[in-house]
Structure formats: structure tokens, C-alpha cells
Amino acid sequence: MTRNPMVLKTAALAGALVLTGCTAGGTGESASKGDKVTLTFLTFETPNLDAKYWDAAIARASAKVPGVTIRKLVSPSADRTGYAKQLDSTGQFPDIVIGLNPAGFAEAGKLAPWSDRELANYVDPHANPYGGKVYQLPYATQATLVYYNKSDFAKAGIDAPPRTYRELLADSAKLKAKGINPFVVGGGGKDTWADMFPLICAVATDVYKESPDWLSQRSADKVKFTDPAFVNASQKVADVAHKGYIDPAGLSRSYADTEQAFRDGKGAMYPMGSWFSASADAKKPSFDTGVFAWPTDDGSLALPSVTGGGMTVSSKAPDVGLAKKWAQAFMEDQKNLDAAVKADGLIIAIKGYRPPSNMGPVYNATVAAYQEALSAGGVVNSFSQETGDGSLPPGLADKAAAGVQKLLSGRMTASEFGAYMDAQWDKATR
């Protein structure tokens, strides 16, 4: 569950750190002892990726790297990046982190870069570079798609997913006419990030399809959020809400409650990350679930995705070489990869990898949608989820999510949202 490194505010540091000695002979010490070196590994736990999952994965990697003892640190929320910042502020920056957003840490020299030789097994070895150097193993891809209730579509007389934005609006009108809420969108409480998915899709189709390096241009002050392309994308999101195709009461739901609302049939379409495919297959709703890419105006493909999510290693680890060797062993272990695919619906970006043959229909359909976009040259960046050069300044993704809440509720127009984003950009880059 990379969920992009973007999300979720963290709890206070005091009392929140969970330490677990992992691997045989674990001592809980934070420095090398004898011929052993102890390394701290920061991860997170969710219902899908629980302690049992992580402990088994850690044990498999440690068996391949003699001389290393791993001390597991568990973030109090899925936001490893925010928690790593808190640890860093107290001189406890972890030796290894999975799914860390390297922004700020890389520029400050806190992370060890990966060499081309170390990245030879990866499909996209130069994903998310900072100053030309890669600091996070790019081991998996996640995309944002629209999951839909096939039964609801059939009730509304819709026999195929929409291929154009005009068809998306027409299908939404048909659903509403049958008393079916077209879209399930949440983002309440600490989960404001969950309201971003319609905007992520609209920016992909209306901005990034034509200008893949748009955020780099924004950094160079060549474009603005108030420019027509971004405002038009924002207007599409506002239109879907203002036409009554998104239940405004649902915007207060947490991420978990939003997923459950879709499962409970409280809406026909669910814009969400590809990790939902694992959940849909593991605990099938009462209806069949389909998937499609948020459509463009002309029917071509523009699928937002992000590749990364792997291990970063501290440049101050007790033994950087061993830390990197262990991180690679973890990331490239077949059983670890299979477990991650089954638990989190990842599209593994390591050469030669094949997912388990018993993966479910929603995961397989998700991968097929991604592969179709890839073959058509229609894979683009995922707004607010980028890392590396040409990404949002730290903290701006959270500000964007707060603005989207107002955009969806009608408290902010698309033009006002663009001006808001420019103002927040200026504050973040001063």
C-alpha cells in the first residue's frame, strides 16, 4: 500500500514508536555487536499488510544476508515519510525505510544513492531521480483507475464502460436517473488525501497528456495553476460534483469507510488506486467489479501512475553496504513480491517477475488496463503522487487535498482552486 508517499497526518512521536526485534538472534541493539550489525527498518501496518506479513518478509530477506539483525520500527500511520521526519528531528532516522518520499532527505544528503548496477533488475531504473540520482528502489507501479459496479451499470442500461469524458457524464446521468449515486468519493478526517483521485485523473487527461513535464515547467515558472489547462481539469471535477454525481455527504467519510461504501453499493463508480483490486478479490463485494481508465475527451488513454515505493537506505547507516544488500534482498525476493501483490495489488516493476497464477479477476483486469495504456503510450504521471525532480514541493499535496474538498463541495470554483494552488506553491517554495 504505497498509497503514494503523500498521505495521512501522523500521530505524535511520544509513545508512538513500536519496536520489534526480527530475525534470529535479534538483540534490539541499535549498533553493531561482534560480527553482527543491527539495522533499523521503518515500515507500517494495515489490515492487508499486518505484522505477520512484515515479520515473514523480514525473515526471508535476513536469511539471505548473514550478519544483519533487523529491528523493525512501525509507523503509527501509513505515512512513513511524516514519521521519518519526526524520527530524524530527534536523531533517530531509520537505517532503511520502505515507501519513503525521498524529497528533502535526498537533497540533505541523508540517503545513499543506488547505482546503475544495483538497479539493473528494475524495469524503470531511473524513476524519480533527484539531481540525476535514484534514492528509492523503483520496484512497483500503482495506477489510479475507476472501479465500477457492473450490476449498477446494467440497471442503468450501460453495457460498456465510457471511453470519452462526454460518455462518462452521460452514464452518470443514466445512473442518477435510476436512483443510483454515480460516484463514491471520500476524504474526511485525517484521510483528506482520499478525495484527490478524481483530480488525479482529470489532470492526467487534460494536463499531463499534453505536457508530461508540467510540474517541472511550474518549477521553472513557465506555467501556472491558473492557466486554462489546469483550471479546465479542475472544472471537470467540479462539474461532476455540481451535477449531483458525487454524494456530498460522503466527503466526510474516512478512506476505510469510503471503500466500504462502494462495497455496500452506495455508488456505482469508485476512483481509486490500483491497490483496491487486491481488496476486491480477497473479499468480493455482492456484485462483480469492473475497471476502466478515467476517459479523455477524444477516447485516447491517459492513465496516471507512479513507479517507486521501494527501499531507501540512510547514508549514515552503521553499514551502508549491508543495509543496501538487505534492502535488495527484501525487494527482489519472489515470495515477498508475491505476498505484496496478493495483499496490495502491486504491479511489480522488476524484470522477469510474473504474478501468482491464481490472482483474482479484478487484479487481472487492473493489470490489463495498465498494460493497454502502456502499449498505447498513454501512461502519464500521477498528480500529487510524484516524487523526484518535477514533483510538488513538500506539504503541497496535503494543501491540494484540502482545496479539493472545497472544490467538490462548491465552496471554491475551479479558477479559485487554481489561484489557491499557486498561492500555496509560492508559500512552499519561498
C-alpha positions in Angstrom: 0.0 0.0 0.0 2.2 2.8 -1.2 -0.9 5.0 -1.3 1.6 7.4 -2.6 4.0 8.7 -0.1 1.6 11.6 0.1 -0.8 10.8 2.6 -2.0 10.8 6.1 -1.1 13.0 9.0 0.8 11.2 11.8 0.3 10.9 15.5 2.6 12.5 18.0 6.0 10.9 18.3 5.9 10.4 22.0 4.9 6.9 22.9 4.0 6.0 19.3 7.1 4.1 18.2 6.7 0.3 18.1 9.9 -1.7 18.1 10.1 -5.4 17.3 13.2 -7.5 17.1 13.1 -9.5 14.0 15.3 -12.4 12.6 17.0 -15.0 14.7 19.4 -13.6 17.3 17.7 -10.2 17.4 19.2 -8.2 20.3 17.2 -4.9 20.0 20.5 -3.0 20.0 21.0 -0.2 17.5 24.7 -0.6 16.9 26.8 -3.4 15.6 27.9 -6.1 18.1 30.7 -8.5 17.3 30.2 -9.8 13.7 26.6 -8.6 13.6 25.3 -5.3 12.6 21.8 -4.2 13.7 19.8 -2.0 11.3 16.5 -0.3 12.0 13.8 -0.8 9.4 10.8 1.6 9.3 7.6 0.2 7.9 3.8 0.5 8.5 1.0 -1.9 9.2 -2.5 -2.1 7.7 -5.2 -4.8 7.7 -3.8 -6.1 4.4 -0.1 -5.7 5.4 -0.1 -6.8 9.0 2.7 -7.6 11.5 2.6 -11.2 10.3 3.2 -10.2 6.7 6.1 -7.9 7.6 7.8 -10.3 10.0 7.7 -13.1 7.4 9.1 -10.8 4.7 11.9 -9.6 7.0 12.8 -13.1 7.9 13.1 -14.1 4.3 15.4 -11.2 3.4 17.5 -11.7 6.5 18.1 -15.3 5.7 19.8 -14.2 2.5 22.1 -11.6 4.2 24.1 -13.1 7.0 25.5 -10.7 9.6 22.4 -8.5 9.7 19.9 -8.2 12.5 16.8 -6.1 11.7 15.0 -4.1 14.3 11.5 -3.3 13.0 10.0 0.2 13.6 6.3 0.6 12.9 4.9 3.9 11.9 1.8 4.9 13.8 0.0 5.5 10.4 0.7 4.7 6.8 2.6 7.9 6.4 6.2 6.7 6.8 7.6 10.0 5.4 6.0 12.2 8.1 7.0 9.8 10.8 10.6 9.5 9.4 10.8 13.3 9.7 9.8 13.1 13.3 12.4 10.5 14.0 15.0 12.5 12.1 14.3 15.5 14.2 15.3 13.5 17.3 18.4 11.9 15.8 16.7 8.6 15.2 16.4 8.5 11.4 16.0 4.8 10.4 18.6 2.9 8.5 16.1 1.5 6.0 12.6 2.7 5.1 10.1 1.3 2.6 7.9 3.7 0.7 9.6 6.9 1.9 9.2 10.1 -0.1 12.9 11.0 -0.6 12.2 14.7 -1.1 14.2 16.8 1.4 16.1 13.8 2.7 17.9 13.2 -0.6 18.9 16.9 -1.0 20.1 17.0 2.5 22.5 14.0 1.9 20.7 11.8 4.3 20.1 8.9 1.8 22.5 6.7 -0.1 22.0 6.7 -3.9 21.5 3.5 -5.8 24.0 2.8 -8.6 23.0 1.7 -12.1 24.5 -1.7 -11.3 22.3 -2.0 -8.3 19.3 -1.0 -10.4 19.9 -3.4 -13.2 17.0 -5.7 -12.4 14.4 -2.9 -12.4 12.1 -2.1 -15.4 12.4 1.7 -14.8 15.7 2.1 -13.1 15.8 5.9 -13.3 12.3 6.5 -12.0 12.0 9.5 -9.7 15.6 10.8 -9.7 16.8 13.7 -7.5 19.6 15.6 -9.3 20.1 12.6 -11.6 20.5 10.1 -8.7 17.9 7.5 -7.6 17.4 7.0 -3.9 14.4 4.7 -3.8 14.2 1.2 -5.4 11.5 1.5 -8.1 10.1 -1.9 -7.5 6.4 -1.5 -8.2 3.8 0.6 -10.1 0.4 1.8 -8.8 -2.2 3.4 -11.0 -5.4 5.3 -10.5 -8.5 3.9 -12.2 -12.2 3.8 -11.9 -13.7 0.7 -10.3 -17.3 0.1 -11.1 -20.3 -1.9 -10.0 -21.3 -4.0 -13.1 -24.8 -4.6 -11.6 -25.5 -0.9 -11.3 -24.3 -0.3 -14.9 -26.7 -3.0 -16.1 -29.6 -1.5 -14.2 -29.0 1.9 -15.8 -28.8 0.3 -19.3 -25.0 0.9 -19.6 -23.4 -2.1 -21.5 -19.8 -0.9 -21.5 -17.5 1.5 -19.6 -17.3 5.0 -21.0 -14.5 5.7 -23.5 -14.8 9.5 -23.6 -15.5 12.2 -20.9 -18.8 13.0 -22.6 -19.8 9.4 -22.2 -18.8 9.4 -18.6 -21.2 12.3 -17.9 -23.9 10.6 -19.9 -23.5 7.4 -18.0 -23.5 9.3 -14.7 -26.8 10.9 -15.7 -28.3 7.5 -16.5 -27.2 6.1 -13.2 -28.7 9.1 -11.3 -32.0 8.8 -13.2 -32.2 5.2 -11.8 -31.7 6.5 -8.3 -28.1 5.2 -8.2 -25.3 7.5 -6.8 -22.8 7.6 -9.7 -19.5 8.2 -7.7 -18.2 7.2 -4.3 -15.6 9.8 -3.1 -14.5 10.3 0.4 -11.7 12.2 2.2 -12.9 13.0 5.7 -10.8 13.4 8.9 -7.2 12.5 8.5 -7.9 10.9 5.1 -8.2 14.1 3.1 -5.8 12.5 0.5 -8.7 10.2 -0.5 -10.6 13.0 -2.2 -7.8 13.5 -4.7 -8.5 10.7 -7.1 -11.0 12.5 -9.5 -8.5 15.4 -9.8 -5.6 13.0 -10.3 -7.5 11.5 -13.2 -8.6 14.8 -14.7 -5.1 16.3 -14.5 -3.8 13.2 -16.3 -6.2 13.5 -19.2 -6.2 17.3 -19.5 -2.8 18.4 -18.4 -0.2 15.7 -18.3 -1.3 14.0 -21.6 -0.2 17.1 -23.5 2.5 18.3 -21.1 4.1 15.3 -19.2 6.7 17.6 -17.6 4.1 20.2 -16.5 5.3 20.3 -12.9 8.8 20.8 -14.0 7.5 23.7 -16.1 5.7 25.0 -13.0 9.0 24.9 -11.1 10.6 27.0 -13.8 7.6 29.4 -13.6 6.6 28.7 -17.2 3.1 27.6 -16.3 0.6 28.4 -13.5 -2.2 26.5 -11.9 -4.4 29.4 -13.1 -3.6 28.5 -16.7 -6.5 27.1 -18.7 -5.3 23.5 -18.8 -5.2 23.1 -15.0 -8.4 25.1 -14.5 -10.2 23.0 -17.1 -9.2 19.8 -15.4 -10.4 21.2 -12.1 -13.7 22.3 -13.7 -14.3 18.8 -14.8 -14.0 17.6 -11.2 -16.3 20.4 -10.0 -18.8 19.6 -12.7 -19.1 16.0 -11.7 -19.9 17.2 -8.1 -22.2 20.1 -9.0 -24.3 17.9 -11.3 -25.0 15.8 -8.3 -23.0 12.8 -9.4 -21.0 12.7 -6.1 -22.9 12.4 -2.8 -21.7 15.4 -0.8 -22.4 13.6 2.5 -19.8 11.0 1.5 -17.0 13.6 1.5 -16.8 13.3 5.3 -16.1 9.5 5.2 -12.7 8.2 6.1 -10.7 6.2 3.5 -11.8 2.8 5.0 -15.5 4.0 5.2 -15.4 5.2 1.6 -14.2 1.8 0.4 -16.9 0.1 2.5 -19.5 2.5 1.0 -18.6 1.2 -2.5 -18.7 -2.4 -1.3 -22.1 -1.7 0.2 -23.5 -0.5 -3.1 -23.7 3.2 -2.2 -22.3 4.3 -5.5 -21.6 2.8 -8.9 -18.1 4.2 -9.6 -15.1 4.4 -7.3 -12.0 6.3 -8.5 -9.2 4.7 -6.5 -5.6 3.4 -6.6 -4.9 0.0 -8.1 -4.4 -1.4 -4.6 -8.2 -1.7 -4.3 -8.0 -4.6 -6.8 -6.5 -6.9 -4.1 -9.2 -6.0 -1.6 -11.9 -6.6 -4.2 -10.6 -10.0 -5.0 -9.8 -11.0 -1.4 -13.3 -10.0 -0.1 -15.6 -9.9 -3.1 -18.5 -7.5 -2.9 -22.0 -8.7 -3.6 -21.6 -7.5 -7.2 -19.0 -8.0 -10.0 -16.4 -5.3 -10.1 -15.1 -3.9 -13.4 -12.4 -1.3 -14.1 -11.6 1.4 -16.6 -9.3 4.4 -17.1 -10.9 7.8 -16.5 -11.7 8.8 -20.1 -10.2 11.6 -22.1 -12.3 13.9 -24.4 -11.2 12.1 -27.6 -11.1 8.5 -26.3 -7.4 8.1 -26.2 -5.7 6.8 -23.0 -4.1 8.9 -20.2 -3.7 6.7 -17.2 -2.0 8.2 -14.1 0.6 6.0 -12.4 3.6 6.1 -10.2 6.5 3.7 -10.0 8.6 3.5 -6.9 7.6 2.6 -3.4 10.7 0.6 -2.6 13.5 0.8 -0.1 15.7 3.8 0.8 18.9 3.5 2.8 20.3 6.1 5.2 23.7 7.4 4.3 24.5 7.2 8.0 23.5 3.5 8.5 26.1 1.5 10.5 27.0 -0.4 7.4 25.5 1.1 4.2 26.7 -1.7 2.0 25.0 -4.4 4.2 21.9 -2.2 4.5 21.6 -1.9 0.7 22.2 -5.6 0.3 19.4 -6.4 2.8 17.1 -3.9 1.1 17.7 -5.5 -2.3 17.2 -9.0 -0.8 13.8 -7.9 0.6 12.6 -6.1 -2.6 13.7 -8.8 -5.0 12.6 -11.9 -3.1 10.0 -13.8 -5.1 7.8 -14.7 -2.0 8.0 -11.2 -0.8 6.9 -9.9 -4.1 4.1 -12.4 -4.4 2.9 -11.5 -0.9 2.9 -7.8 -1.8 0.9 -8.4 -5.0 -1.7 -10.5 -3.2 -2.0 -8.1 -0.3 -1.8 -4.8 -2.1 -2.4 -5.3 -5.8 1.0 -4.0 -6.9 2.2 -4.2 -10.5 5.7 -5.3 -9.9 8.4 -3.4 -12.0 11.2 -5.9 -11.7 12.4 -7.7 -14.8 11.2 -11.2 -15.3 8.6 -11.1 -12.5 5.3 -12.8 -13.0 2.4 -12.5 -10.6 0.9 -15.7 -9.0 -1.3 -17.6 -11.4 -4.2 -17.6 -9.0 -4.6 -13.8 -8.9 -8.3 -12.7 -9.0 -10.3 -11.1 -11.8 -10.2 -7.5 -10.6 -6.4 -7.6 -10.2 -6.0 -9.2 -13.7 -8.4 -6.6 -15.2 -6.4 -3.8 -13.5 -3.1 -5.0 -14.9 -4.7 -5.4 -18.3 -5.9 -1.8 -18.2 -2.4 -0.6 -17.2 -0.8 -2.7 -20.0 -3.2 -1.4 -22.6 -2.3 2.2 -21.6 1.4 1.4 -21.6 1.2 -0.2 -25.1 -0.7 2.9 -26.3 1.8 5.3 -24.8 -0.9 6.5 -22.5 0.8 6.2 -19.1 1.4 9.6 -17.5 2.4 10.9 -14.1 0.1 10.9 -11.2 -0.6 14.4 -9.9 0.3 14.9 -6.2 1.9 11.4 -6.1 5.1 12.2 -8.0 8.5 12.0 -6.3 11.9 13.1 -7.6 12.7 16.1 -9.8 9.5 17.7 -11.1 7.2 16.9 -8.1 5.2 19.0 -5.8 7.1 20.8 -3.0 6.8 19.0 0.3 3.4 19.5 2.0 1.6 20.8 -1.1 -0.2 17.5 -1.7 -1.9 17.9 1.6 -2.9 21.5 0.7 -4.2 20.3 -2.6 -6.4 17.7 -0.9 -7.8 20.4 1.4 -8.6 22.5 -1.6 -10.3 19.7 -3.5 -12.7 19.3 -0.5 -13.8 22.9 -1.2 -13.9 22.3 -4.9 -16.2 19.3 -4.6 -18.5 20.9 -2.0 -18.9 24.1 -4.1 -17.1 26.4 -1.7 -14.4 27.1 -4.3 -14.6 27.5 -8.0 -12.1 25.9 -10.4 -10.5 29.3 -11.0 -10.3 29.9 -7.3 -8.7 26.5 -6.8 -6.1 27.3 -9.4 -5.3 30.6 -7.6 -5.2 28.8 -4.3 -2.7 26.2 -5.6 -0.4 29.0 -7.0 -0.5 30.7 -3.6 0.3 27.5 -1.8 3.1 26.8 -4.2 4.6 30.2 -3.6 4.4 29.7 0.2 6.0 26.2 -0.1 8.9 27.4 -2.3 9.9 30.7 -0.5 
